[in-house]
Amino acid sequence: MSATTLLIHDGSAAPDAPVTRIGGLPLAPAGTEWPTCTACSGLLGFIAQLVLDGGRGVLAVFMCANAPGMCEEWSATAGGNRAYLFPPDGLVPVPLPALPAAEDGGSDEDDEDDEDDEDDEDDEDDDSDEDVRQLGAVRTVERVTVDEPEYRLAAKAWSERSGRPGNEALGRLGGTPDWLQYDQTPDCTDCGAPMEFIAQLEEGPDPLTAPNFGSGRAYAHVCAPCGRAAFLWQC
Protein backbone atom coordinates (compact mmCIF):
# COMPACT_ATOMS: atom_id res chain seq x y z
CA MET A 1 0.00 0.00 0.00
CA SER A 2 1.36 3.42 -0.94
CA ALA A 3 1.85 6.11 1.68
CA THR A 4 1.02 9.80 2.06
CA THR A 5 3.58 12.43 3.03
CA LEU A 6 1.71 14.96 5.15
CA LEU A 7 2.83 18.53 5.75
CA ILE A 8 2.29 19.07 9.49
CA HIS A 9 2.35 22.40 11.32
CA ASP A 10 5.73 22.64 13.07
CA GLY A 11 5.86 26.11 14.61
CA SER A 12 7.23 29.38 13.29
CA ALA A 13 10.48 30.63 11.76
CA ALA A 14 12.19 33.74 10.47
CA PRO A 15 10.36 35.36 7.52
CA ASP A 16 13.29 34.57 5.20
CA ALA A 17 14.13 31.08 6.49
CA PRO A 18 15.35 28.80 3.63
CA VAL A 19 12.84 26.07 4.50
CA THR A 20 9.43 24.90 3.36
CA ARG A 21 6.98 27.30 4.99
CA ILE A 22 3.67 29.12 4.70
CA GLY A 23 4.07 32.90 4.84
CA GLY A 24 7.06 35.16 5.30
CA LEU A 25 9.11 36.53 2.40
CA PRO A 26 9.87 34.69 -0.84
CA LEU A 27 13.42 33.64 -1.64
CA ALA A 28 14.34 34.20 -5.29
CA PRO A 29 17.31 35.02 -7.55
CA ALA A 30 18.72 38.49 -6.90
CA GLY A 31 16.85 41.17 -8.82
CA THR A 32 13.51 39.31 -8.87
CA GLU A 33 10.64 41.79 -8.70
CA TRP A 34 7.56 41.24 -6.56
CA PRO A 35 4.82 40.01 -8.93
CA THR A 36 1.56 41.80 -9.63
CA CYS A 37 -1.92 40.58 -10.53
CA THR A 38 -2.69 40.46 -14.24
CA ALA A 39 -6.35 41.26 -13.57
CA CYS A 40 -6.18 44.23 -11.15
CA SER A 41 -2.48 45.20 -11.42
CA GLY A 42 -2.18 45.13 -7.62
CA LEU A 43 0.60 43.44 -5.69
CA LEU A 44 0.18 39.71 -5.24
CA GLY A 45 0.36 38.20 -1.76
CA PHE A 46 3.09 35.68 -0.99
CA ILE A 47 1.55 32.38 0.16
CA ALA A 48 4.22 29.70 0.48
CA GLN A 49 7.57 28.32 -0.58
CA LEU A 50 8.33 24.63 -0.97
CA VAL A 51 11.92 23.39 -0.97
CA LEU A 52 11.86 20.42 -3.34
CA ASP A 53 13.86 17.25 -2.78
CA GLY A 54 16.88 16.32 -4.83
CA GLY A 55 18.00 19.86 -5.53
CA ARG A 56 15.09 20.37 -7.92
CA GLY A 57 14.57 23.92 -6.79
CA VAL A 58 12.29 26.09 -4.68
CA LEU A 59 8.64 26.57 -5.59
CA ALA A 60 7.21 29.97 -4.64
CA VAL A 61 3.47 30.69 -4.74
CA PHE A 62 1.69 34.07 -4.84
CA MET A 63 -2.01 34.93 -4.93
CA CYS A 64 -4.04 38.14 -5.27
CA ALA A 65 -5.78 39.30 -2.10
CA ASN A 66 -6.77 42.78 -3.28
CA ALA A 67 -10.38 41.92 -4.13
CA PRO A 68 -11.00 38.27 -3.25
CA GLY A 69 -13.07 36.49 -5.88
CA MET A 70 -12.75 39.24 -8.49
CA CYS A 71 -9.42 38.28 -10.07
CA GLU A 72 -10.08 34.56 -10.61
CA GLU A 73 -7.23 33.77 -8.25
CA TRP A 74 -8.35 30.13 -8.17
CA SER A 75 -7.37 29.68 -11.83
CA ALA A 76 -3.99 28.41 -12.99
CA THR A 77 -4.08 30.66 -16.06
CA ALA A 78 -6.18 33.79 -15.37
CA GLY A 79 -3.35 35.79 -13.78
CA GLY A 80 -4.77 36.16 -10.27
CA ASN A 81 -1.98 34.00 -8.88
CA ARG A 82 1.59 33.16 -9.83
CA ALA A 83 3.93 30.24 -9.18
CA TYR A 84 7.67 30.13 -9.83
CA LEU A 85 10.23 27.34 -9.84
CA PHE A 86 13.52 28.89 -8.76
CA PRO A 87 16.96 27.21 -8.77
CA PRO A 88 17.97 25.71 -5.41
CA ASP A 89 21.02 27.91 -4.77
CA GLY A 90 21.86 31.60 -4.60
CA LEU A 91 18.42 32.75 -3.52
CA VAL A 92 17.88 35.95 -1.52
CA PRO A 93 14.79 37.46 0.13
CA VAL A 94 12.69 39.56 -2.24
CA PRO A 95 12.25 43.00 -0.62
CA LEU A 96 8.71 43.70 0.52
CA PRO A 97 7.37 46.42 -1.82
CA ALA A 98 5.56 49.47 -0.54
CA LEU A 99 1.80 49.46 -0.69
CA PRO A 100 0.26 51.98 -3.10
CA ALA A 101 -0.72 55.25 -1.45
CA ALA A 102 -4.39 55.31 -0.49
CA GLU A 103 -6.48 57.63 -2.63
CA ASP A 104 -8.72 60.25 -1.00
CA GLY A 105 -12.22 59.29 -2.05
CA GLY A 106 -14.03 61.69 0.29
CA SER A 107 -16.73 64.16 -0.76
CA ASP A 108 -18.23 67.34 0.63
CA GLU A 109 -21.33 65.41 1.68
CA ASP A 110 -19.20 62.98 3.65
CA ASP A 111 -17.42 65.85 5.38
CA GLU A 112 -20.77 67.29 6.44
CA ASP A 113 -21.98 64.00 7.87
CA ASP A 114 -20.14 63.32 11.15
CA GLU A 115 -21.66 59.88 11.55
CA ASP A 116 -20.51 58.79 8.09
CA ASP A 117 -17.04 60.18 8.81
CA GLU A 118 -16.81 58.08 11.95
CA ASP A 119 -17.86 54.96 10.04
CA ASP A 120 -15.29 55.69 7.33
CA GLU A 121 -12.54 56.00 9.92
CA ASP A 122 -13.50 52.63 11.38
CA ASP A 123 -13.37 51.08 7.90
CA GLU A 124 -9.93 52.58 7.29
CA ASP A 125 -8.70 51.14 10.58
CA ASP A 126 -10.00 47.72 9.58
CA ASP A 127 -8.35 47.92 6.15
CA SER A 128 -5.03 48.97 7.67
CA ASP A 129 -4.90 45.70 9.58
CA GLU A 130 -4.93 43.70 6.34
CA ASP A 131 -1.69 43.40 4.39
CA VAL A 132 -2.38 42.08 0.91
CA ARG A 133 1.33 41.37 0.37
CA GLN A 134 1.83 38.61 2.93
CA LEU A 135 0.17 36.45 5.56
CA GLY A 136 0.09 37.45 9.20
CA ALA A 137 2.75 35.02 10.41
CA VAL A 138 5.14 32.29 9.29
CA ARG A 139 4.22 28.62 9.62
CA THR A 140 6.83 25.91 9.08
CA VAL A 141 6.09 22.27 8.35
CA GLU A 142 7.29 18.81 9.31
CA ARG A 143 7.00 15.96 6.82
CA VAL A 144 5.22 12.94 8.30
CA THR A 145 4.66 9.73 6.31
CA VAL A 146 1.48 7.75 6.94
CA ASP A 147 0.81 4.31 5.41
CA GLU A 148 -2.44 5.37 3.77
CA PRO A 149 -2.73 6.55 0.15
CA GLU A 150 -5.90 8.65 0.56
CA TYR A 151 -5.14 12.09 1.95
CA ARG A 152 -8.19 12.50 4.18
CA LEU A 153 -7.75 9.10 5.76
CA ALA A 154 -4.02 9.72 6.24
CA ALA A 155 -4.69 13.05 7.95
CA LYS A 156 -7.31 11.43 10.19
CA ALA A 157 -4.94 8.58 11.10
CA TRP A 158 -2.15 11.05 11.92
CA SER A 159 -4.51 13.11 14.11
CA GLU A 160 -5.69 10.05 16.05
CA ARG A 161 -2.15 8.76 16.48
CA SER A 162 -0.65 12.08 17.57
CA GLY A 163 -3.59 13.45 19.56
CA ARG A 164 -3.32 16.74 17.65
CA PRO A 165 -6.12 18.53 15.77
CA GLY A 166 -6.64 17.36 12.22
CA ASN A 167 -6.43 20.92 10.87
CA GLU A 168 -2.73 20.98 11.77
CA ALA A 169 -2.23 18.86 8.66
CA LEU A 170 -1.42 21.61 6.17
CA GLY A 171 -1.51 19.43 3.07
CA ARG A 172 0.47 16.72 1.33
CA LEU A 173 3.72 16.52 -0.60
CA GLY A 174 3.73 14.47 -3.79
CA GLY A 175 1.52 11.50 -4.44
CA THR A 176 -1.88 12.03 -6.01
CA PRO A 177 -3.92 15.23 -5.54
CA ASP A 178 -7.18 14.89 -3.65
CA TRP A 179 -9.32 17.01 -5.97
CA LEU A 180 -12.40 18.59 -4.41
CA GLN A 181 -14.08 18.95 -7.81
CA TYR A 182 -12.46 17.35 -10.86
CA ASP A 183 -8.95 16.79 -12.19
CA GLN A 184 -7.56 20.19 -13.22
CA THR A 185 -3.93 19.20 -13.78
CA PRO A 186 -2.48 22.15 -15.71
CA ASP A 187 -0.46 21.81 -18.89
CA CYS A 188 2.95 23.44 -19.17
CA THR A 189 2.74 26.74 -21.02
CA ASP A 190 6.02 25.96 -22.79
CA CYS A 191 5.91 22.30 -23.84
CA GLY A 192 2.19 21.58 -23.42
CA ALA A 193 2.73 18.45 -21.34
CA PRO A 194 0.72 17.79 -18.13
CA MET A 195 2.60 19.22 -15.17
CA GLU A 196 3.87 17.18 -12.24
CA PHE A 197 1.86 17.42 -9.03
CA ILE A 198 4.08 18.73 -6.22
CA ALA A 199 1.93 19.66 -3.23
CA GLN A 200 -1.57 20.16 -1.89
CA LEU A 201 -2.14 22.97 0.61
CA GLU A 202 -4.87 23.52 3.19
CA GLU A 203 -5.85 26.85 4.73
CA GLY A 204 -4.59 25.77 8.15
CA PRO A 205 -5.74 26.06 11.75
CA ASP A 206 -5.94 29.80 12.30
CA PRO A 207 -6.84 32.95 10.31
CA LEU A 208 -3.46 34.59 10.93
CA THR A 209 -1.73 32.23 8.52
CA ALA A 210 -4.71 31.15 6.41
CA PRO A 211 -4.54 31.74 2.66
CA ASN A 212 -8.02 32.34 1.25
CA PHE A 213 -8.79 29.20 -0.75
CA GLY A 214 -12.55 29.68 -0.36
CA SER A 215 -12.50 27.15 2.49
CA GLY A 216 -11.08 24.68 -0.03
CA ARG A 217 -7.58 23.53 -0.90
CA ALA A 218 -4.85 24.45 -3.34
CA TYR A 219 -2.65 22.46 -5.73
CA ALA A 220 0.88 23.26 -6.92
CA HIS A 221 2.45 21.74 -10.05
CA VAL A 222 5.74 22.08 -11.92
CA CYS A 223 7.30 21.20 -15.25
CA ALA A 224 10.91 20.68 -14.22
CA PRO A 225 12.39 20.42 -17.75
CA CYS A 226 10.89 23.80 -18.69
CA GLY A 227 11.36 25.40 -15.27
CA ARG A 228 7.67 26.31 -15.08
CA ALA A 229 5.20 26.15 -12.18
CA ALA A 230 1.43 26.53 -11.78
CA PHE A 231 -0.99 26.98 -8.90
CA LEU A 232 -4.76 26.69 -8.53
CA TRP A 233 -7.38 25.97 -5.89
CA GLN A 234 -10.80 24.39 -5.60
CA CYS A 235 -13.60 24.65 -3.07
N, C-alpha and C positions, 0 to 999 in steps of 0.2 A: 504494500500500500504506500502511495506517495505521501509526502509530508507537506506541511505549510510552514513557511517562515514568516512569523508574525513580527510586526514592528510594535514594540511595547514601550509605553511611556517610561522614561528613565531619568527624569529630573530636568534641570536646566543647564545652560552653558553660556559662555560668552557669545555675543551676537555674531562674531566672526569666526567661531570655532570651525576647524576644518573637518567636521564630522557630519554624518547624516542627522538632520534636524528639521524641525518645523519652526519657521520664524527666524528672526535675526536679520543679518545682512547677507546678500549673495556674494560668493567668491567667484571671480571670473578673471580672464586675462586682463592685464593692465590696459587701461584705455577703454574698457567696455562701458558704454553708456547705459543708464537706467532706461528700460524700455517703456514705451507709451502704448496706450490702447489705440488700435486702428479705428475703432468706432467713434470714441469721444475725444481722442487725442490727449486724455489725461494720463497721469502717471499710473503705471500698473503697480499692484501690491505684490511684494515678495512673499511667497507661500512656503516654499521648502527647498532644501537641497539634499540630494541623495548621492552619497559616495559609492560608486559602483565597484563591485569586486573585479579583481584581475587587472587593475590599472586601466579600466575601460573609460574612465572619466568621471565627471561630476555633472549630475543632472540638476538644473536649476529651473524652478517653476514660478511663474508670475501670473496674477489674475487681476482684472479690473474690479475695483471696489468703489468707483466713483458714483455709479448709479446702478446698484445691483438689479439684474434682470433686464437692463436696457441695452447692454452691449454684447449679448449672446456669449457671455463668458464661459458657458458650459460647452461651447463648440470648439472642436480642435482646429477649425479653419476660419472662423469668423473674425478673429483678431482681438477678441476680448480677453484672451490670455496668451501667454507665450512660454515656451519651454526651450531650453538650450542644453546641448551636450558639450561641456567644456573639457579640454584636456586635463589629465589628472594632476599635472605639476605646474608650478609658477603662477598660481592663482592668488589674487589679492582681493580684499573687500572692495565692493563697488560703493563709492561714496553716496550717502543718502542725499538725494536732490532736494532742493527747497520746494515747498508747496507753492503753487501759484498764489499771488496776492488776492485776497478776497475782494470782490467788486462791491461797491456801494449801491445796493438796489433800493434804497429808501426813497420815499416820496414825501411831498408836503403834507398829504393827508395822514401819512404814518406819523409824521412829526407832531401833528396836532392831536393825535390819539394816544394818550399816555398809556392806556391799557395795552394797545397793540404794541407800543414800544417795549413795554415790559416783557410781553410774550416773545418778541423778536430777540431780545437780549437772552432770554432763556434758551431759545433755539440755537443761538450762536454759541452759547456755552456748551450745549449738547454736541454740536458739530465739532467744536474744538477738541473734544475728547476722542474723536475718531481720526485715526491716521490712516489714510488710504494707501500709504506706501508700505506698511509693514504691520505684522500682527503685534499684539500687545506684550508678548513675552516669547522666550525661546524654549522649545521643548525638544529634548534629545530622545533617542530611541535605543532600545536594546533588541537584538535579534533573538527570537526564541523559536525553536523548531518544535512543532507538534505533529505527531504521527496521525494526521487526518487531512485528506486532500481538500475537503470543502471548507472554505474560509469561515463561515459562520459557526460550524461545528468545532473547528479548531479554536476559534476565539472563546467559545463557550467552555471547551475542555480546559484551556489555559486558565480561565477565570475560576473555574471550580477547583483546579489543582492548586492555584496560587492563593486563593482567597481574596483576590483583588477584583475591583469592578470591571465588568466586561468592556466598558467604554475606554479603558486604558489601553486597549488594543487599537493602535492608530492605523492599522492597515496590514498589508502583506507585501513581501518582496518576492518577485518572481512567481513562478507557477502559472496558474490560469486565473484570469480576472473573474470576479464574481459580479457579473453585470446585473444591475438592477432592472434594466429594460431589455435591450437586445445587444448583440455583439456590434460594437462600433469601433473595432480595431482600425486605426487610421492608416492610410497609405503614405509612404514617404513622398514628399513633394519633389524630390530629386529623381529617384529611380522608379517610383510607382509601386514598389513592393510593400506588402503588409509589414507594419513596424512591429518590433519585438516588445512584448509587454514587460515592463520593468517593475512597477509598483502600483499598489492600490492604497489610497489614503482616505481615512475617515476624518470627520470634523474634530473629534477628540472630546475630552471630558469637561472642558470649561470654556466659556465664551472668550476668555482672554487670548487663547491661542487657537480659536476655532476659525478656520477658513469657511467662507459661506458657500457650501456646496448644495444649498437648498434642502438641508437635512438629508442629503444623499451621500455619495462617495465619488472620489475622483480616480482617474486612471492615467498613468504616465507611460509613454512608449518611446522607443528610440529606434533609429536605423543607424547602427554603428558604422557600417561602411561609408555612409554618406555624411556622418556627423550631425544628423538631424534628430530632433525630439518633438514630441507632441503631447498635449495634455487636454483632457476633457472630463466632464463629470455628468452623472446621471442622478435623478431623484425619483 
